[in-house]
């Protein structure tokens, strides 16, 4: 299973070694000539939204153009992806976790575009730490206890999960373990902790950043992080590996992508500006939201995504799902 922190540390080191470059003079140096849109697959309060706002001010100063953050939740991320693909505009970019597009060919076979070929990687910004939470009222503190509850009370429990890779992983886990749990769809998954706190659903799996503030209210309890190592900002929360469920590993990469055919010199220019915006203070703030920053340039980010596409294909083969 792909684990962002270990693999990204390697590609990040390679990125730093090759990061110094001189973009070809011309078009790339003139960009942007108008406002830049960062299209997100989530609404306000999500980890991606927080990250976008942390770097947008710096980018506006660097580019001397407005940077507009445009949240388009819905359709399991398809709405935001379609917006970028259809625009065919190098000033309209996708900003979000890789979990939103690496599984689209398997989960939405009728889609008119292929993210792997119709989007071009620009820069990787951070690892998105995924976590699992339950209502505090359930009195559960371990993932194994939730699994036991689901088995003891079939069809009486339900779950919500972030669309994309996380959904792929959790759906596969539910199927492989024969759990009779209902999946509750959300147009905006960041709203699910409200229902979780009221015990209207019994499990939510999404970014730690989106659930952290709800956990601080005492209404929900985060019982596991979907990683091999514990989160530095939540060291008391066990990992899914420690909990005995390594097949729940999920570590998406938060990054920036452009439309098909975007020139490499322009992508490198944008990547350099984005990575320069990740100063120590910004990286510290990202880490506090459960998004440890691992800057990746064009080549390193492309390699990281290639690895995730391969991992998704492996999971799909186990589940018997074929791409379209």
C-alpha positions as CSV (number, residue, x, y, z in Angstrom):
1,X,0.0,0.0,0.0
2,X,1.3,3.5,-0.8
3,X,2.5,5.3,2.2
4,X,3.1,9.0,1.5
5,X,5.5,9.9,4.3
6,X,8.2,7.3,3.5
7,X,8.0,7.4,-0.3
8,X,7.6,11.2,-0.5
9,X,10.6,11.8,1.7
10,X,12.7,10.0,-0.9
11,X,11.3,11.8,-3.9
12,X,11.4,15.1,-2.1
13,X,15.2,14.6,-1.6
14,X,15.5,13.9,-5.3
15,X,13.4,17.0,-6.0
16,X,15.7,19.2,-4.0
17,X,18.6,17.9,-5.9
18,X,17.2,18.8,-9.3
19,X,15.0,21.7,-8.3
20,X,17.3,24.4,-9.5
21,X,16.5,25.3,-13.0
22,X,16.2,28.2,-15.4
23,X,12.9,28.3,-17.2
24,X,13.0,29.0,-20.9
25,X,12.5,32.8,-21.5
26,X,9.3,33.7,-23.1
27,X,5.7,32.6,-22.4
28,X,6.3,31.0,-19.0
29,X,7.9,34.2,-17.7
30,X,4.9,36.3,-18.8
31,X,2.4,34.0,-17.0
32,X,-0.1,34.9,-15.4
33,X,-1.8,37.5,-17.5
34,X,-5.1,37.4,-15.7
35,X,-6.6,36.0,-12.4
36,X,-5.7,32.4,-11.5
37,X,-8.4,30.0,-10.4
38,X,-7.6,27.2,-7.9
39,X,-10.5,24.8,-8.2
40,X,-10.9,22.6,-5.2
41,X,-13.1,19.5,-4.8
42,X,-14.2,20.5,-1.3
43,X,-15.8,23.4,0.4
44,X,-14.5,25.7,3.2
45,X,-13.0,24.0,6.2
46,X,-11.3,21.2,4.3
47,X,-7.6,20.5,4.4
48,X,-7.2,21.5,0.8
49,X,-9.1,24.8,1.4
50,X,-6.8,25.6,4.4
51,X,-3.7,24.9,2.4
52,X,-4.9,26.9,-0.6
53,X,-5.5,29.9,1.6
54,X,-2.1,29.6,3.3
55,X,-0.3,30.0,0.0
56,X,-2.7,32.1,-2.1
57,X,-1.6,35.5,-0.6
58,X,2.1,34.7,-1.3
59,X,1.2,33.7,-4.9
60,X,-0.8,36.8,-5.4
61,X,2.2,39.0,-4.5
62,X,4.5,36.9,-6.6
63,X,2.2,36.9,-9.7
64,X,0.7,40.4,-9.3
65,X,-2.7,38.8,-10.1
66,X,-5.6,37.7,-8.0
67,X,-5.6,34.0,-7.0
68,X,-9.3,32.9,-6.7
69,X,-10.0,29.8,-4.5
70,X,-13.1,28.1,-6.0
71,X,-14.6,25.2,-4.0
72,X,-16.7,22.8,-6.2
73,X,-17.7,19.9,-4.0
74,X,-19.9,17.2,-5.4
75,X,-19.9,14.3,-7.7
76,X,-17.1,12.5,-5.9
77,X,-14.7,15.2,-7.1
78,X,-15.9,15.0,-10.7
79,X,-17.4,18.5,-10.7
80,X,-14.1,20.1,-9.8
81,X,-12.1,17.9,-12.2
82,X,-14.5,18.5,-15.1
83,X,-14.2,22.2,-14.5
84,X,-10.5,22.2,-15.0
85,X,-10.5,19.7,-17.9
86,X,-13.2,21.6,-19.8
87,X,-11.7,25.0,-19.2
88,X,-8.6,24.1,-21.2
89,X,-7.0,27.1,-19.7
90,X,-3.6,27.4,-18.1
91,X,-5.1,29.9,-15.6
92,X,-7.6,27.3,-14.2
93,X,-5.8,24.7,-12.1
94,X,-6.9,21.8,-9.9
95,X,-5.9,22.0,-6.2
96,X,-6.6,19.0,-4.1
97,X,-5.5,15.6,-2.9
98,X,-4.6,12.8,-5.3
99,X,-7.4,10.7,-3.7
100,X,-9.9,12.7,-5.8
101,X,-8.6,11.6,-9.2
102,X,-6.5,8.4,-9.1
103,X,-9.5,6.2,-8.8
104,X,-11.9,7.9,-11.2
105,X,-11.6,5.4,-14.0
106,X,-12.6,2.6,-11.6
107,X,-15.4,4.4,-9.7
108,X,-16.9,6.4,-12.5
109,X,-16.4,4.5,-15.7
110,X,-18.8,6.7,-17.7
111,X,-16.6,9.8,-17.2
112,X,-15.7,11.6,-20.4
113,X,-12.1,12.3,-19.4
114,X,-9.2,10.4,-18.0
115,X,-7.4,12.3,-15.2
116,X,-4.2,10.4,-15.8
117,X,-3.9,11.9,-19.3
118,X,-6.1,15.0,-19.2
119,X,-4.4,16.5,-16.2
120,X,-0.7,17.4,-15.9
121,X,1.1,17.4,-12.6
122,X,2.7,20.7,-11.4
123,X,3.7,20.5,-7.8
124,X,3.1,18.3,-4.7
125,X,2.6,20.3,-1.5
126,X,1.8,18.0,1.4
127,X,0.7,14.5,2.5
128,X,-2.9,14.5,3.5
129,X,-3.3,12.5,6.7
130,X,-6.6,10.5,6.7
131,X,-8.3,9.6,9.9
132,X,-11.2,7.5,11.2
133,X,-13.6,8.8,13.8
134,X,-16.8,7.7,15.7
135,X,-19.4,9.4,17.8
136,X,-18.1,9.9,21.4
137,X,-21.4,8.6,22.6
138,X,-20.6,5.1,21.3
139,X,-17.9,4.8,24.0
140,X,-15.5,3.3,21.4
141,X,-11.8,4.0,21.5
142,X,-10.4,1.4,19.1
143,X,-11.0,0.5,15.5
144,X,-11.3,-3.2,16.4
145,X,-14.2,-2.2,18.7
146,X,-16.0,-0.5,15.8
147,X,-15.6,-3.6,13.6
148,X,-17.0,-5.8,16.5
149,X,-19.9,-3.4,16.8
150,X,-20.6,-3.6,13.1
151,X,-20.6,-7.4,13.2
152,X,-22.8,-7.5,16.3
153,X,-25.4,-5.1,14.8
154,X,-25.5,-5.7,11.1
155,X,-27.4,-3.0,9.1
156,X,-27.5,-0.8,12.2
157,X,-24.3,1.1,11.5
158,X,-23.5,3.5,8.7
159,X,-20.4,5.4,7.5
160,X,-19.3,8.3,5.4
161,X,-16.0,8.5,3.6
162,X,-14.2,11.1,1.5
163,X,-14.7,10.4,-2.2
164,X,-11.9,8.9,-4.3
165,X,-9.0,6.8,-3.0
166,X,-10.2,6.8,0.6
167,X,-13.6,5.6,-0.5
168,X,-12.0,2.9,-2.7
169,X,-10.0,1.7,0.3
170,X,-12.8,1.7,2.9
171,X,-15.4,0.2,0.5
172,X,-12.9,-2.6,-0.2
173,X,-12.3,-3.1,3.5
174,X,-16.1,-3.4,4.2
175,X,-16.5,-5.9,1.4
176,X,-13.5,-8.0,2.3
177,X,-14.6,-8.2,6.0
178,X,-18.2,-9.0,5.1
179,X,-19.5,-6.0,7.1
180,X,-23.1,-5.0,6.6
181,X,-22.6,-1.3,7.0
182,X,-24.6,1.3,5.0
183,X,-22.7,4.0,3.2
184,X,-24.2,7.5,3.5
185,X,-23.3,9.8,0.5
186,X,-22.4,13.4,1.1
187,X,-22.2,16.2,-1.4
188,X,-19.6,17.8,0.9
189,X,-17.9,15.2,3.1
190,X,-16.6,17.9,5.5
191,X,-20.2,18.2,6.8
192,X,-20.3,14.6,7.9
193,X,-18.7,15.2,11.4
194,X,-21.8,17.2,12.4
195,X,-23.9,14.0,11.9
196,X,-21.2,11.9,13.4
197,X,-21.3,13.9,16.6
198,X,-25.1,13.3,16.8
199,X,-24.7,9.6,16.1
200,X,-26.7,9.8,12.9
201,X,-23.8,8.0,11.3
202,X,-21.3,5.8,13.2
203,X,-18.0,6.2,11.3
204,X,-16.4,8.9,9.2
205,X,-13.1,8.5,7.2
206,X,-11.6,11.7,5.8
207,X,-8.8,14.1,6.3
208,X,-7.6,14.7,9.9
209,X,-7.7,18.4,9.1
210,X,-11.5,18.3,8.5
211,X,-12.3,16.4,11.7
212,X,-9.7,17.9,14.1
213,X,-11.9,20.8,15.3
214,X,-14.9,18.6,15.8
215,X,-12.8,16.2,17.9
216,X,-11.8,19.1,20.1
217,X,-15.5,19.7,21.0
218,X,-15.7,16.3,22.6
219,X,-18.5,15.1,20.4
220,X,-16.5,12.8,18.1
221,X,-13.4,10.6,18.8
222,X,-10.7,10.0,16.3
223,X,-9.7,6.3,16.7
224,X,-7.1,5.8,14.0
225,X,-5.0,7.5,11.4
226,X,-4.6,5.7,8.0
227,X,-0.9,5.7,8.0
228,X,2.1,3.6,9.1
229,X,3.4,6.1,11.6
230,X,1.5,8.2,14.1
231,X,0.7,11.8,13.3
232,X,3.2,14.2,14.9
233,X,0.2,16.5,15.8
234,X,-1.8,13.6,17.3
235,X,0.8,11.2,18.7
236,X,-1.8,9.5,21.0
237,X,-3.9,8.3,18.1
238,X,-2.9,4.8,16.9
239,X,-2.4,4.0,13.2
240,X,-4.4,1.4,11.3
241,X,-1.3,-0.8,11.1
242,X,-1.1,-0.7,14.9
243,X,-4.8,-1.4,15.1
244,X,-4.4,-4.6,13.0
245,X,-5.8,-3.3,9.7
246,X,-2.9,-2.5,7.3
247,X,-5.3,-2.7,4.3
248,X,-6.8,0.6,5.4
249,X,-3.6,2.5,4.6
250,X,-4.3,5.7,2.6
251,X,-2.0,8.7,2.2
252,X,-3.1,11.0,-0.6
253,X,-0.8,13.7,-1.9
254,X,-2.1,17.3,-1.9
255,X,-1.0,19.0,-5.1
256,X,-1.6,21.3,-8.0
257,X,-2.4,20.1,-11.6
258,X,-3.0,21.8,-14.9
259,X,-4.8,21.0,-18.1
260,X,-3.5,18.6,-20.7
261,X,-0.8,19.9,-22.9
262,X,0.5,22.5,-20.4
263,X,4.1,23.3,-21.4
264,X,6.7,21.8,-19.1
265,X,8.6,25.2,-18.7
266,X,5.4,26.8,-17.5
267,X,4.7,23.9,-15.1
268,X,8.2,24.2,-13.7
269,X,7.8,28.0,-13.3
270,X,4.5,27.6,-11.4
271,X,6.0,24.8,-9.3
272,X,8.9,26.9,-8.3
273,X,6.6,29.7,-7.1
274,X,4.3,27.4,-5.2
275,X,7.2,25.6,-3.5
276,X,8.8,28.9,-2.6
277,X,5.5,29.8,-0.8
278,X,6.0,26.9,1.5
279,X,8.2,28.8,4.0
280,X,8.8,27.4,7.5
281,X,5.8,29.2,9.0
282,X,3.4,27.9,6.3
283,X,4.7,24.4,6.6
284,X,4.3,24.5,10.4
285,X,0.7,25.6,10.0
286,X,0.0,22.8,7.5
287,X,1.5,20.3,9.9
288,X,-0.9,21.4,12.6
289,X,-3.8,20.6,10.3
290,X,-2.5,17.0,9.7
291,X,-0.9,17.9,6.4
292,X,2.9,17.6,6.8
293,X,4.5,19.4,3.9
294,X,6.7,17.5,1.5
295,X,7.4,19.8,-1.4
296,X,7.7,18.0,-4.8
297,X,8.6,19.6,-8.1
298,X,7.1,18.6,-11.4
299,X,9.2,15.5,-11.9
300,X,9.0,14.3,-8.3
301,X,5.2,14.9,-8.1
302,X,4.7,13.0,-11.4
303,X,6.7,10.1,-10.0
304,X,4.6,10.1,-6.8
305,X,1.3,10.1,-8.7
306,X,2.6,7.3,-11.0
307,X,3.1,5.2,-7.9
308,X,-0.4,5.9,-6.6
309,X,-2.0,5.0,-10.0
310,X,-0.1,1.7,-9.8
311,X,-1.3,1.0,-6.2
312,X,-4.9,1.8,-7.2
313,X,-4.6,-0.7,-10.1
314,X,-3.3,-3.3,-7.6
315,X,-6.3,-2.8,-5.2
316,X,-8.7,-2.9,-8.2
317,X,-7.3,-6.2,-9.3
318,X,-8.0,-7.6,-5.8
319,X,-11.6,-6.3,-5.9
320,X,-12.1,-7.4,-9.5
321,X,-12.8,-3.9,-10.7
322,X,-11.7,-3.0,-14.2
323,X,-11.0,0.5,-15.5
324,X,-13.0,2.1,-18.3
